[in-house]
Amino acid sequence: TGSPTDPVSEWTATVAGGSRLLVPLGEKWAIRGAIVPEYTWYLDSEDLRGWGGTYSGSVVALFNRLTFEGGGGYQRRAEIVSSETTVARPRKTADGKADVEVDVLPRLSLFGSYQAAKTRYDDTALVIGGAPTASNLDRDEALWRAGVRYELREWFTVGAQYLGGRQEFVTAPQARDNDQTGWAVTARYDRERFYLDGSVGRRKGEARFAGSPYVPFDTTTYSYFASWFVANPVEIQVGGSRGPVPSISISENYYLESRNFAALNVTLGNRFVLRGYGSLGTNAYAGAIGAPAGTPSRKDDITEYGAGATIRLSRAIALTPLISRYETESNYAGVSRTINRLYLNLDVDFGLETR
């Protein structure tokens, strides 16, 4: 919660435990879910301490030519708000979804989905350098998509989809509510030593209300991830994404977030994995509403890199230490900052199974 001129350090810990469930109901039906309560503690930021967790459930149907899953969940966690506001705040999210896919030919399928989510932040005190608070991101949103997939081989699938959605904000809805539409082409390649999953398309956003100052956009979007096992112990990963993200600033509404990363994993024996990674990207903002003519648009250059390891202490227990550095360089005063993090994760998974 510090500023570039007043850095603040903080220690935090989160403890979570629970169950992930997969319960068959006959040959074609199943229930899938998660019950994972957690507690987050901060040394100095008492307002961030509290209980939370992830609770979800869905019904899965697996028929000969049709697959369906529908359900919802609730999550409350203290986590980083966004790449724009790199501080943690408690966030509550309630969501629901329905997915369906129909095989119309042996290699050709049609699919559709609908998702809705309600996001709220517990953010009564956070103001950083005069910036607006995370509660400006409180919103209700929905996304639907429909498309086609074609399986060229068992390990190679291509597809295309059309999508639409809306965002409705609690704060300044006349200036911020928007409708979005878009399309994308997708590809997935999955072999033993090489994996690739990616998409590229266009996204268009427009104001929901006539006369709104919302700045429309029409931009290219993409996402990709690739994993290549160069040799048995060495894995190279690359990935990235580009798309619109809501901003805490009411005057700028959103920014286009672009990220591209590379990572190297080296496995040493059966119990030790070394990892290093680096990421470059930008947050590019639309022109601020009401800004004088000639005012430059805000642009933040983001650099992140880190290194760590995963140590498997036993079949059920893994320890992951990680250090990272996150740098923001902006053409707006008071935005540039550097964040150093020391992270330690202890994962215990006994994989208990009952029938």
C-alpha positions in Angstrom: 0.0 0.0 0.0 3.0 2.3 -0.3 3.8 4.9 -2.9 7.0 5.5 -4.9 8.2 8.0 -2.3 7.0 6.1 0.7 7.7 2.4 0.3 5.9 -0.1 2.6 6.9 -3.7 3.3 4.4 -6.3 4.6 4.3 -10.0 5.5 1.2 -12.0 4.7 0.2 -15.6 4.9 -2.8 -17.6 3.7 -3.8 -21.1 4.9 -6.4 -23.1 3.0 -7.6 -26.6 3.2 -10.5 -28.6 1.9 -11.7 -31.0 -0.8 -12.2 -31.2 -4.5 -15.0 -33.5 -5.4 -15.9 -35.7 -8.4 -18.9 -37.8 -7.6 -20.3 -40.1 -10.3 -24.1 -40.4 -10.6 -24.4 -43.4 -12.8 -22.6 -43.9 -16.1 -23.4 -40.5 -17.7 -23.8 -38.0 -14.9 -21.4 -36.6 -12.2 -21.2 -33.9 -9.7 -18.0 -31.8 -9.6 -17.1 -29.3 -6.9 -14.7 -27.7 -4.5 -15.0 -26.8 -0.8 -11.8 -24.9 0.2 -12.1 -22.5 3.2 -9.1 -20.3 3.9 -7.8 -17.7 6.3 -5.6 -14.8 5.2 -3.3 -13.0 7.7 -1.4 -9.7 7.4 1.2 -8.5 10.0 0.2 -4.8 9.9 -2.8 -4.5 7.6 -5.5 -5.7 10.0 -8.3 -4.7 7.6 -7.0 -7.3 5.2 -7.2 -10.2 7.7 -10.2 -12.5 7.5 -11.8 -15.7 6.4 -12.6 -16.6 2.8 -12.4 -19.5 0.4 -13.6 -21.1 -2.7 -16.9 -23.0 -2.9 -18.3 -24.3 -6.2 -20.4 -27.0 -7.7 -21.6 -28.2 -11.1 -23.5 -31.0 -12.8 -21.7 -32.8 -15.7 -23.6 -34.8 -18.3 -21.7 -37.0 -20.7 -23.9 -38.4 -23.4 -22.9 -40.1 -26.7 -23.0 -36.9 -28.8 -23.6 -34.2 -26.2 -21.6 -32.9 -23.2 -23.1 -30.4 -20.7 -21.9 -28.8 -17.5 -23.8 -26.2 -15.5 -23.2 -24.8 -12.0 -21.8 -21.9 -10.1 -19.7 -20.8 -7.1 -18.6 -18.3 -4.6 -15.1 -17.1 -3.8 -13.7 -14.6 -1.3 -10.0 -14.0 -1.3 -7.5 -11.2 -0.5 -5.5 -10.9 -3.7 -3.8 -8.4 -6.0 -6.4 -6.2 -7.7 -4.8 -6.0 -11.1 -1.6 -5.1 -13.0 -2.8 -1.5 -12.7 -3.3 -1.6 -8.9 -0.7 -4.0 -7.5 -2.1 -4.1 -4.0 -4.2 -6.8 -2.3 -7.8 -6.2 -1.4 -10.5 -8.7 -0.3 -12.6 -9.6 -3.4 -16.0 -11.4 -3.4 -17.1 -13.1 -6.6 -20.3 -15.1 -7.3 -20.7 -16.7 -10.7 -22.7 -19.2 -12.7 -22.1 -20.9 -16.0 -23.5 -23.3 -18.5 -21.5 -25.1 -21.2 -22.7 -27.4 -24.0 -21.0 -29.2 -26.9 -22.7 -31.3 -29.6 -20.9 -33.7 -32.0 -22.6 -33.2 -35.3 -20.0 -35.3 -37.3 -17.2 -37.7 -36.1 -14.7 -34.8 -36.2 -16.9 -31.7 -36.1 -18.7 -30.3 -33.0 -20.7 -27.2 -32.1 -20.4 -25.5 -28.7 -21.9 -22.7 -26.7 -21.5 -21.2 -23.3 -22.9 -18.6 -21.0 -21.2 -17.1 -17.9 -22.3 -14.5 -15.4 -20.4 -13.0 -12.5 -20.9 -10.5 -9.7 -17.7 -8.9 -8.3 -17.4 -6.8 -5.2 -14.4 -5.5 -3.3 -14.1 -4.9 0.5 -12.3 -1.6 0.0 -13.4 1.0 2.5 -10.0 2.5 3.3 -7.6 2.0 0.3 -6.5 5.2 -1.4 -3.0 5.3 -2.9 -1.5 8.6 -3.8 -5.0 10.1 -4.4 -5.9 7.3 -6.8 -9.5 5.9 -6.7 -10.2 2.8 -4.8 -10.7 -0.8 -6.0 -14.5 -0.5 -5.3 -14.7 1.3 -8.6 -14.3 -2.1 -10.2 -17.5 -3.5 -8.5 -19.6 -4.8 -11.4 -22.0 -7.4 -12.8 -20.9 -8.9 -16.1 -22.0 -11.6 -18.5 -20.3 -13.4 -21.4 -21.7 -15.8 -24.0 -19.9 -17.5 -26.9 -20.8 -19.9 -29.7 -18.6 -21.7 -32.2 -17.3 -24.7 -34.0 -14.4 -27.1 -33.5 -12.8 -29.5 -36.0 -10.5 -32.3 -35.0 -7.9 -32.7 -37.8 -6.1 -35.4 -35.7 -6.4 -36.6 -32.1 -3.7 -34.2 -31.2 -4.6 -31.2 -33.5 -7.9 -29.2 -33.2 -8.9 -25.9 -34.8 -12.0 -23.8 -34.3 -13.7 -20.5 -34.5 -16.1 -18.6 -32.2 -18.2 -15.5 -31.9 -18.7 -13.9 -28.5 -20.6 -11.1 -26.8 -21.0 -9.7 -23.4 -21.8 -6.8 -21.1 -20.4 -5.0 -18.1 -22.5 -3.0 -15.6 -20.7 -1.0 -13.0 -21.9 0.1 -9.5 -20.0 3.4 -9.7 -20.8 5.8 -12.6 -22.8 3.3 -14.7 -23.7 6.0 -17.3 -20.0 6.6 -18.0 -18.8 3.0 -17.7 -21.4 0.4 -18.7 -20.5 -1.2 -22.0 -21.4 -4.0 -24.5 -18.7 -6.1 -26.2 -18.7 -8.3 -29.2 -15.9 -10.2 -30.9 -14.6 -13.2 -32.8 -11.6 -15.5 -32.6 -10.0 -18.4 -34.3 -8.4 -21.1 -32.1 -5.9 -24.0 -32.4 -4.7 -26.7 -30.0 -1.7 -29.0 -30.6 -1.0 -31.7 -28.0 1.9 -34.1 -28.4 4.1 -35.8 -25.8 7.0 -33.3 -26.1 5.2 -30.2 -27.5 1.9 -28.5 -26.5 0.4 -25.3 -28.0 -3.0 -23.7 -27.3 -3.8 -20.3 -28.8 -6.3 -17.9 -30.2 -6.4 -14.6 -32.2 -9.3 -12.3 -33.0 -10.9 -8.9 -32.7 -12.9 -7.4 -29.8 -15.2 -4.3 -30.0 -16.6 -2.3 -27.1 -19.3 0.3 -27.1 -21.2 2.4 -24.5 -24.5 0.9 -23.3 -26.1 4.4 -23.0 -26.7 7.1 -25.6 -24.5 10.1 -24.9 -22.1 8.2 -22.7 -18.5 9.5 -22.6 -17.3 5.9 -22.8 -14.5 5.7 -25.4 -15.3 2.8 -27.8 -12.6 0.4 -28.9 -12.0 -2.1 -31.8 -8.8 -4.0 -31.2 -6.9 -7.2 -31.9 -6.9 -9.8 -29.1 -4.8 -12.9 -28.6 -3.8 -15.5 -26.1 -1.3 -18.4 -26.4 0.7 -20.9 -24.4 3.3 -23.3 -25.6 5.4 -25.9 -23.8 8.4 -27.7 -25.4 10.4 -30.4 -23.7 13.7 -29.8 -25.4 15.3 -32.7 -23.5 14.0 -34.9 -20.8 14.8 -32.6 -17.9 14.5 -29.2 -19.7 11.1 -27.5 -20.5 10.8 -24.2 -22.3 7.5 -22.3 -21.9 6.2 -19.2 -23.8 2.9 -17.4 -23.6 1.0 -14.2 -23.6 -2.3 -12.4 -24.0 -3.8 -9.1 -25.1 -7.2 -7.7 -24.3 -9.2 -4.9 -22.6 -9.2 -4.7 -18.7 -11.5 -2.5 -16.6 -9.6 0.4 -14.9 -10.1 1.8 -11.4 -10.1 5.2 -13.1 -13.6 6.4 -14.1 -12.2 8.9 -16.5 -10.1 6.3 -18.4 -12.5 3.4 -18.0 -10.2 0.6 -19.4 -6.8 -0.2 -20.6 -5.4 -2.7 -23.2 -3.2 -5.1 -21.4 -0.5 -6.9 -23.4 1.8 -9.5 -21.9 4.4 -11.9 -23.3 6.5 -14.2 -21.2 9.1 -17.0 -21.3 10.0 -19.5 -18.7 12.6 -22.3 -18.2 12.0 -25.4 -16.0 14.8 -27.8 -15.3 14.0 -31.1 -13.5 16.7 -32.5 -11.3 15.9 -36.1 -10.3 12.5 -36.9 -8.9 12.2 -34.2 -6.3 13.6 -30.9 -7.5 12.5 -28.5 -10.3 14.3 -25.2 -10.9 12.3 -22.4 -12.6 13.1 -18.9 -14.0 10.8 -16.6 -16.0 10.6 -13.1 -17.5 7.6 -11.1 -18.8 7.3 -7.9 -20.8 4.2 -5.9 -21.7 2.2 -2.6 -21.6 -1.0 -1.2 -20.2 -2.2 1.3 -22.8 -5.1 3.6 -21.8 -7.7 5.3 -23.9 -7.6 9.1 -23.6 -9.0 10.4 -20.3 -12.5 11.7 -20.5 -12.6 15.5 -20.2 -8.8 15.9 -20.6 -7.6 19.1 -22.4 -6.7 18.7 -26.0 -3.1 17.5 -26.5 -3.0 15.6 -23.2 -1.0 12.4 -23.8 -2.7 9.1 -23.1 -1.3 7.1 -20.2 1.0 4.2 -21.1 2.7 1.9 -18.5 5.6 -0.4 -19.4 5.6 -3.6 -17.3 8.6 -5.8 -16.6 8.5 -8.8 -14.3 11.1 -11.5 -13.7 11.8 -14.1 -11.0 13.3 -17.4 -10.1 12.4 -20.3 -7.7 12.2 -24.0 -7.3 9.7 -26.7 -6.4 11.0 -29.3 -3.9 8.9 -32.4 -3.5 9.4 -33.5 0.1 7.3 -36.6 -0.4 4.6 -37.9 -2.7 2.0 -35.7 -1.0 4.0 -32.6 0.0 5.7 -30.0 -2.2 7.5 -26.8 -1.2 7.9 -23.8 -3.6 10.0 -20.8 -2.8 10.0 -17.9 -5.3 11.5 -14.4 -5.5 10.3 -11.9 -8.1 10.6 -8.3 -9.1 7.7 -6.3 -10.7 8.6 -2.9 -12.4 6.2 -0.3 -13.7 7.5 2.6 -15.8 4.8 5.2 -16.7 4.6 8.5 -18.6 2.2 9.7 -15.8 3.7 11.1 -12.6 3.3 9.0 -9.4 2.6 5.7 -11.2 6.1 4.2 -11.7 7.0 1.7 -8.9 9.0 -1.4 -8.2 7.7 -4.3 -6.1 9.9 -7.1 -4.8 8.2 -10.2 -3.5 9.3 -13.3 -1.6 6.9 -16.1 -1.9 6.8 -19.5 -0.2 4.1 -22.1 -0.9 3.6 -25.4 0.9 1.2 -27.7 -0.9 -0.2 -30.9 0.7 -2.3 -33.2 -1.4 -3.0 -36.7 -0.1 -5.3 -37.5 -3.0 -7.8 -39.4 -0.8 -10.4 -41.3 -2.7 -13.6 -42.9 -1.5 -16.2 -44.9 -3.5 
